[in-house]
Each structure stands twice: as C-alpha cells, then as structure tokens.
Amino acid sequence: MIKKVNQPGQISRLTVEGYKSIARCDMELGRINILIGANGAGKSNFIGFFGFLRRILDRQLQITVGQAGGPDAILHFGRKATEALSLKVEIGKDEYYLKIVPTMDNRLFIEMEKVNWPSIPFAIECNGSYESALETHPIFQISPEDTASLMRKWRIFHFHDTSATAHVKQIQNLNDNAFLREDARNLAAFLLRIRDHHREHYLRIVKTIRLVAPFFGDFYLRPTVANPDKIQLEWAEAGRDEPFLASALSDGTLRFICLATLLLQPDEFMPATILIHEPELGLHPYAINVLAGLMKSLSETHQLIVSTQSVELVDCFDAEDLIVVDKRDGASTFKRPHPAELETWLEDYSLGELWKKNLLGGRPGR
C-alpha cells in the first residue's frame, strides 16, 4: 500500500499519453516515489514531463517546442505515430486536463485545456490556443496558493554539474534567494537568507553536512569585496578560520551540501512536490543512507519523486515506494512491485539485491 499524499499541491494520480517514450502511463503517486530502471527505460522522461508541464503553465510551450527541435522530438515516435499528447493531473480533488496536437507549421497547439476544481463552482475549459490560458484567467488571480500556482512551483533538481565552470561555484547575485534553483546556482545567496532569517534550519543543514563530511566547519557567507551585490560560496574546515572556495570541496561533498540544503530548507520555500534526478551521484554509501533518512523525514509533509540507479538508495525504502520502469516495444512501462509477491524473497535478500537479480524488473533486458 503506497503512502497516500496528505498535503495541498501533492499529486495523487498522473495520466500521460504520447510524451516521448511514454505511450501511456496511468500511475497513482504517493508521498515517496522512487523510480528505478535501466538506462534509456524512461525514468528521465517521467521526471522531465513535470518540467515540460510547468513550462506550459508558464506560457512557454512554443519556446519549448522550438528548443526541442519541433513536435516530433516531444510526441511519442513523432507525429506520424502520435496524433495528440494528452494528460490528466489529479492534485487532491482538483483535476487538470490538457490535449495538445501538432500543427502544419511545426508547432504544438493546445486543442483543449480544462480544470475541474471543487474550490471553483464551475469547470473552466479553454479551447484553441498556442499557450496555456490558466495564468491569464481572472479566477486564478485570487490566491498565490491556488493549484495552478502550486503546479508552477514544480522544479526538477539535479546537482550533477560540479565542474570548474559549474554555476554553483561562480559568483552569484546576492538577492537571488527567493528559492533554491534547480542546479543550486544560487546556493550561497540562498544559504545566507536561511542563516539570517531561519537560524534553526541553517544549523540543521550544517550539522547534517558534518555527518557526511566531518572536516566541514561552517560556511563563510558574505558579499564579495569587489561588489556588495554579489556573493560566492565559501567554507572553512572545522577548527580553522581560513575560508576556501567551493572548488576546494570534492564533487560528492558539494552535491551533498546541495541536497541537504534542498531537503532541510524552511517549508515556506519548498515546493509541495520535489523532483530529484539521480541524487546519489558521487556519494559515499554512508552519505546515501543519510540522504535516504532526510528523504523519509521530508516525505511526512512533502511529496518526493526521485529517479535513481543506486542499489544502496533502493535498500533504504519499501517495495511500495518503488516505481519500476521498463521499456517494451519502444514504450516505457511503469509499475509498482507487489510486496506480497516479494515477501518470501525479502526474508533472504534486500530490495536492492532483488533489483540486481532482475526479480523486480527495471534492469537491461537479456
């Protein structure tokens, strides 16, 4: 039995047809959703779909289509195989529907957009548009916490880039601190805001980092000397006061700092649903265990959708938390394991070991 969502803005069910490798997906979502599967099975497309939908709600559909290379890059096997992309998102009792079709001039056209929300005494349907009509509809100007606004807060976090040119290591705008950006490019500015206005959360972040990196002392968070409107991530070792730049941190340590900040930030900055792509990259097994503990704790109040290739991370969760992604005949499939069917196996093996043995699915085909 999956852990049911219990907060406003969390997704209870998602139905998608015709998006990239997803011919059809009808999936109930819980508070914890860990996607496992082989490379190319469709995990990234599932996670990426939420970013695609957010851009639609931000009225950036045509820009997104152009950047992708046209409708054929978005529709399942292109427009010859897929006549329309459709979706239904259920957020509590609220429902959002969308149907998109390709046009002769290489764009995507919103044939139907519809909301059915109990908080609104009537259904809203907008047909025939090149961009979403929700943002401009007067009914959605009432509250910043309506369902449309909550959906636009979805962000896909990935902290993979820790190269010398990574944005997280560069000088940042001091006032770019309203929320943590997807690649943590504003990490220093965001941490400064938390330190100055949410001290308890800041101390919890630092303490958690020390669990994984005992040498870590604290952050040096201050405007740059040359420009008081800029800031760069600095830190010091335990017991020392000499500051180092982020480039002195190992890749795994820097990624864990980003993850700890994401998962321990104050609620007022945190989306109701958090999407993370392969958070285990470069982490020590102990750090993965700490990460799993943070994710479990956060799932009591927020929804997590996470893709992973880590056996260690899978071992930290229950079978009902998993979504197994496979690919058959070019189409991604999604299913949850049945705990009762695994009960005998789990007496002798962990979930991760069952995945490695190809008993859960989500492994390269033989």
C-alpha positions as CSV (number, residue, x, y, z in Angstrom):
1,M,0.0,0.0,0.0
2,I,1.6,3.3,-1.1
3,K,1.9,6.1,1.4
4,K,-1.0,8.4,0.4
5,V,-0.4,12.1,-0.3
6,N,-1.7,14.2,2.6
7,Q,-0.9,17.9,1.7
8,P,-2.3,20.5,-0.7
9,G,-0.5,20.6,-4.0
10,Q,0.6,17.0,-4.0
11,I,-0.1,14.8,-7.0
12,S,-2.3,11.8,-6.3
13,R,-2.5,10.5,-9.9
14,L,-0.9,11.2,-13.2
15,T,-2.1,10.0,-16.6
16,V,0.0,10.8,-19.7
17,E,-0.3,9.7,-23.3
18,G,2.1,10.4,-26.2
19,Y,5.0,12.1,-24.5
20,K,8.5,11.0,-25.7
21,S,9.0,7.3,-24.7
22,I,5.7,7.3,-22.8
23,A,3.0,5.9,-25.0
24,R,0.6,5.7,-22.0
25,C,1.2,6.0,-18.2
26,D,-1.6,5.9,-15.6
27,M,0.1,6.0,-12.2
28,E,-1.1,6.6,-8.7
29,L,1.6,8.6,-6.8
30,G,2.3,8.6,-3.1
31,R,4.4,10.7,-0.8
32,I,7.5,8.7,-1.8
33,N,8.1,7.6,-5.4
34,I,11.5,6.1,-6.3
35,L,11.8,5.4,-10.0
36,I,14.3,2.5,-10.9
37,G,15.1,1.2,-14.3
38,A,17.7,0.6,-16.9
39,N,19.4,3.4,-18.8
40,G,17.1,4.6,-21.5
41,A,14.0,3.0,-19.9
42,G,12.2,6.3,-19.5
43,K,12.9,7.5,-15.9
44,S,14.2,10.8,-17.1
45,N,11.2,11.3,-19.4
46,F,8.9,10.7,-16.5
47,I,10.7,13.2,-14.3
48,G,11.2,15.6,-17.2
49,F,7.5,15.6,-18.0
50,F,6.8,17.7,-14.9
51,G,9.3,20.3,-16.2
52,F,7.5,20.2,-19.6
53,L,4.2,20.8,-17.9
54,R,5.5,23.6,-15.8
55,R,6.8,25.4,-18.9
56,I,3.4,25.0,-20.5
57,L,1.8,26.7,-17.4
58,D,4.4,29.4,-17.7
59,R,3.2,30.1,-21.3
60,Q,6.4,28.8,-22.8
61,L,5.1,25.9,-24.9
62,Q,6.2,27.3,-28.3
63,I,9.7,28.2,-26.9
64,T,10.0,24.6,-25.5
65,V,8.9,23.0,-28.8
66,G,11.4,25.1,-30.7
67,Q,14.3,24.3,-28.3
68,A,13.4,20.6,-28.6
69,G,13.6,20.7,-32.4
70,G,9.9,20.5,-33.2
71,P,6.9,18.4,-32.3
72,D,8.5,15.1,-33.4
73,A,11.0,15.4,-30.5
74,I,8.2,15.6,-28.0
75,L,5.5,13.3,-29.3
76,H,5.9,9.5,-28.9
77,F,7.6,8.3,-32.1
78,G,6.7,11.6,-33.7
79,R,3.5,13.0,-35.2
80,K,3.2,10.0,-37.6
81,A,2.7,7.7,-34.7
82,T,1.1,10.0,-32.2
83,E,-1.7,12.4,-33.2
84,A,-2.0,14.1,-29.8
85,L,-0.4,14.4,-26.4
86,S,-2.9,14.3,-23.6
87,L,-2.6,14.4,-19.8
88,K,-4.6,14.4,-16.6
89,V,-3.1,15.5,-13.3
90,E,-5.1,14.9,-10.1
91,I,-4.0,17.0,-7.2
92,G,-6.2,16.0,-4.3
93,K,-9.7,16.6,-5.5
94,D,-8.5,19.0,-8.2
95,E,-8.1,17.8,-11.8
96,Y,-6.3,19.4,-14.7
97,Y,-6.6,18.2,-18.3
98,L,-4.7,19.1,-21.4
99,K,-4.7,17.9,-25.0
100,I,-2.0,19.1,-27.4
101,V,-1.8,18.4,-31.2
102,P,0.9,19.2,-33.8
103,T,0.3,21.8,-36.5
104,M,1.4,22.1,-40.1
105,D,3.8,24.9,-39.2
106,N,5.9,22.7,-36.8
107,R,4.3,23.9,-33.5
108,L,2.1,22.3,-30.9
109,F,-1.4,23.6,-30.4
110,I,-3.5,23.4,-27.2
111,E,-6.7,21.8,-28.5
112,M,-8.2,21.5,-25.0
113,E,-7.3,22.8,-21.6
114,K,-9.7,22.1,-18.7
115,V,-9.8,22.4,-14.9
116,N,-12.3,20.8,-12.6
117,W,-11.6,22.1,-9.1
118,P,-14.1,21.8,-6.2
119,S,-13.0,25.1,-4.9
120,I,-14.4,26.7,-8.1
121,P,-18.2,26.4,-8.5
122,F,-17.8,25.7,-12.3
123,A,-15.5,23.9,-14.7
124,I,-13.2,26.0,-16.8
125,E,-12.4,24.9,-20.3
126,C,-10.2,26.8,-22.8
127,N,-10.0,25.5,-26.3
128,G,-7.8,26.6,-29.2
129,S,-4.7,28.3,-28.1
130,Y,-0.9,28.2,-28.6
131,E,-0.3,28.9,-24.9
132,S,-1.9,27.9,-21.6
133,A,-4.8,30.2,-20.6
134,L,-4.7,29.5,-16.9
135,E,-2.3,32.3,-16.0
136,T,-4.4,34.9,-17.7
137,H,-7.8,33.6,-16.4
138,P,-9.2,36.0,-13.8
139,I,-10.3,33.2,-11.4
140,F,-6.6,32.3,-10.8
141,Q,-5.6,35.8,-9.8
142,I,-7.2,35.3,-6.4
143,S,-4.6,33.5,-4.4
144,P,-0.9,32.7,-4.8
145,E,-1.6,29.2,-3.4
146,D,-4.2,28.0,-5.9
147,T,-3.5,24.7,-7.6
148,A,-2.2,26.4,-10.8
149,S,0.4,28.4,-8.8
150,L,1.5,25.2,-6.9
151,M,2.0,23.4,-10.2
152,R,4.2,26.2,-11.5
153,K,6.4,25.7,-8.5
154,W,7.5,22.2,-9.6
155,R,11.2,22.1,-10.2
156,I,13.5,19.2,-11.2
157,F,16.6,19.3,-9.0
158,H,19.8,17.9,-10.4
159,F,23.2,18.7,-8.9
160,H,25.3,16.8,-11.4
161,D,27.5,19.6,-12.6
162,T,30.3,20.2,-10.2
163,S,32.9,21.0,-12.8
164,A,35.2,24.1,-12.7
165,T,32.6,26.1,-14.6
166,A,29.6,24.9,-12.6
167,H,27.2,27.8,-11.7
168,V,27.2,26.8,-8.0
169,K,30.9,27.6,-7.9
170,Q,30.6,31.0,-9.5
171,I,29.9,34.5,-8.2
172,Q,26.1,34.9,-7.7
173,N,23.7,37.7,-7.3
174,L,23.2,38.3,-3.6
175,N,19.4,38.9,-4.0
176,D,18.7,35.7,-6.0
177,N,17.4,34.0,-2.9
178,A,13.6,33.6,-3.2
179,F,14.0,29.8,-3.7
180,L,16.8,27.3,-4.4
181,R,17.3,27.0,-8.2
182,E,17.3,23.6,-9.9
183,D,21.1,23.4,-10.2
184,A,21.8,25.3,-7.0
185,R,23.4,28.1,-8.9
186,N,22.2,30.5,-6.1
187,L,23.3,28.3,-3.2
188,A,25.4,30.9,-1.4
189,A,22.7,33.6,-1.6
190,F,20.0,31.1,-0.5
191,L,22.1,29.8,2.4
192,L,22.7,33.4,3.5
193,R,19.0,34.1,3.7
194,I,18.4,30.9,5.7
195,R,21.2,31.7,8.1
196,D,20.0,35.3,8.7
197,H,16.2,34.5,8.9
198,H,15.9,30.8,9.7
199,R,18.7,30.1,12.0
200,E,17.4,26.7,13.3
201,H,17.2,25.3,9.7
202,Y,20.6,26.7,8.9
203,L,22.2,24.9,11.9
204,R,20.4,21.7,11.0
205,I,21.9,21.9,7.4
206,V,25.4,22.4,8.8
207,K,25.1,19.6,11.3
208,T,23.9,17.2,8.6
209,I,26.8,18.1,6.3
210,R,29.2,17.3,9.2
211,L,27.7,13.8,9.4
212,V,29.0,13.1,5.9
213,A,32.0,15.4,5.9
214,P,33.4,15.6,9.5
215,F,36.1,18.0,8.3
216,F,33.5,20.7,7.5
217,G,33.2,23.6,9.9
218,D,30.8,26.2,8.6
219,F,30.0,28.4,5.6
220,Y,31.6,31.8,5.1
221,L,28.6,33.8,3.8
222,R,29.4,37.4,3.0
223,P,29.2,39.8,0.0
224,T,32.2,39.9,-2.2
225,V,34.8,42.6,-1.5
226,A,34.6,44.0,-5.1
227,N,30.8,44.1,-5.3
228,P,28.4,44.1,-2.3
229,D,25.6,42.9,-4.5
230,K,27.4,39.6,-5.3
231,I,28.3,36.5,-3.2
232,Q,30.4,33.3,-3.7
233,L,30.1,30.1,-1.8
234,E,32.9,29.9,0.8
235,W,33.5,27.5,3.7
236,A,36.0,26.7,6.4
237,E,37.3,23.4,7.9
238,A,36.4,22.5,11.5
239,G,38.6,24.4,14.0
240,R,40.0,26.7,11.3
241,D,39.1,30.2,10.1
242,E,40.7,30.2,6.7
243,P,38.0,30.3,4.0
244,F,38.1,28.1,0.9
245,L,36.0,28.4,-2.2
246,A,33.6,25.7,-3.3
247,S,36.3,24.4,-5.8
248,A,38.2,23.0,-2.7
249,L,35.3,20.6,-2.0
250,S,35.1,17.2,-3.5
251,D,32.3,16.7,-6.1
252,G,30.4,14.3,-3.7
253,T,30.6,16.7,-0.8
254,L,29.4,19.7,-2.8
255,R,26.5,17.6,-4.2
256,F,25.5,16.5,-0.7
257,I,25.6,20.1,0.5
258,C,23.1,21.0,-2.2
259,L,20.9,18.1,-1.3
260,A,21.0,18.8,2.4
261,T,20.0,22.4,1.7
262,L,17.2,21.3,-0.6
263,L,15.8,18.8,1.9
264,L,16.2,20.8,5.1
265,Q,15.2,24.3,3.9
266,P,12.2,26.0,5.5
267,D,8.8,24.9,4.4
268,E,7.9,28.4,3.1
269,F,10.5,28.0,0.3
270,M,9.9,24.3,-0.5
271,P,7.6,23.1,-3.3
272,A,4.8,20.7,-2.3
273,T,6.3,18.2,-4.7
274,I,10.0,17.8,-5.1
275,L,11.6,16.1,-8.1
276,I,15.2,14.9,-7.9
277,H,17.2,13.3,-10.7
278,E,19.8,10.7,-9.6
279,P,20.7,12.3,-6.2
280,E,23.2,9.5,-5.4
281,L,25.8,10.6,-8.0
282,G,29.2,10.6,-6.4
283,L,28.0,10.0,-2.9
284,H,29.7,7.6,-0.4
285,P,27.3,4.7,0.7
286,Y,27.0,6.3,4.2
287,A,26.1,9.6,2.6
288,I,23.4,7.8,0.7
289,N,22.0,6.4,3.9
290,V,21.9,9.9,5.4
291,L,20.2,11.1,2.3
292,A,17.6,8.4,2.5
293,G,16.8,9.4,6.1
294,L,16.3,13.0,5.0
295,M,14.0,12.0,2.2
296,K,11.9,9.8,4.5
297,S,11.6,12.5,7.1
298,L,10.6,15.1,4.5
299,S,8.0,12.8,3.0
300,E,5.9,13.2,6.1
301,T,5.0,16.6,4.8
302,H,6.1,16.8,1.2
303,Q,6.0,14.6,-1.8
304,L,9.1,13.2,-3.4
305,I,9.6,11.9,-7.0
306,V,13.1,10.6,-7.4
307,S,14.9,8.7,-10.1
308,T,17.9,6.6,-9.1
309,Q,20.4,3.9,-10.3
310,S,21.6,3.3,-6.7
311,V,21.1,-0.1,-5.1
312,E,22.1,1.4,-1.7
313,L,19.3,4.0,-2.0
314,V,16.7,1.5,-3.0
315,D,17.7,-0.6,0.0
316,C,16.6,2.2,2.3
317,F,13.0,2.2,1.1
318,D,10.0,-0.2,1.0
319,A,8.7,-2.1,-2.1
320,E,5.6,0.1,-2.2
321,D,7.8,3.2,-2.6
322,L,9.3,2.0,-5.9
323,I,8.1,2.5,-9.4
324,V,9.8,0.1,-11.8
325,V,10.4,1.5,-15.3
326,D,10.9,-0.9,-18.2
327,K,10.8,-0.5,-21.9
328,R,8.9,-2.7,-24.2
329,D,8.5,-2.2,-28.0
330,G,9.9,1.2,-27.7
331,A,7.5,2.4,-25.0
332,S,8.2,3.0,-21.3
333,T,6.1,1.0,-18.8
334,F,5.6,1.9,-15.1
335,K,4.5,-0.5,-12.4
336,R,4.8,-0.8,-8.6
337,P,6.1,-4.1,-7.1
338,H,3.6,-6.1,-5.1
339,P,5.0,-6.5,-1.6
340,A,3.1,-9.8,-1.1
341,E,4.8,-11.3,-4.1
342,L,8.2,-10.4,-2.7
343,E,7.6,-11.4,0.9
344,T,9.4,-14.7,0.7
345,W,12.3,-13.2,-1.3
346,L,12.7,-10.4,1.2
347,E,13.4,-12.9,4.0
348,D,16.8,-13.5,2.5
349,Y,17.5,-10.6,0.2
350,S,17.2,-6.8,0.3
351,L,15.2,-4.8,-2.3
352,G,18.4,-3.7,-4.0
353,E,19.6,-7.3,-4.3
354,L,16.3,-8.3,-5.8
355,W,16.7,-5.5,-8.3
356,K,20.2,-6.7,-9.2
357,K,18.9,-10.2,-9.7
358,N,16.3,-8.8,-12.1
359,L,13.5,-10.0,-9.9
360,L,11.9,-6.6,-9.7
361,G,12.3,-5.6,-13.3
362,G,13.9,-2.3,-14.2
363,R,17.1,-4.0,-15.5
364,P,18.6,-4.2,-19.0
365,G,16.8,-7.0,-21.0
366,R,18.5,-10.3,-21.6
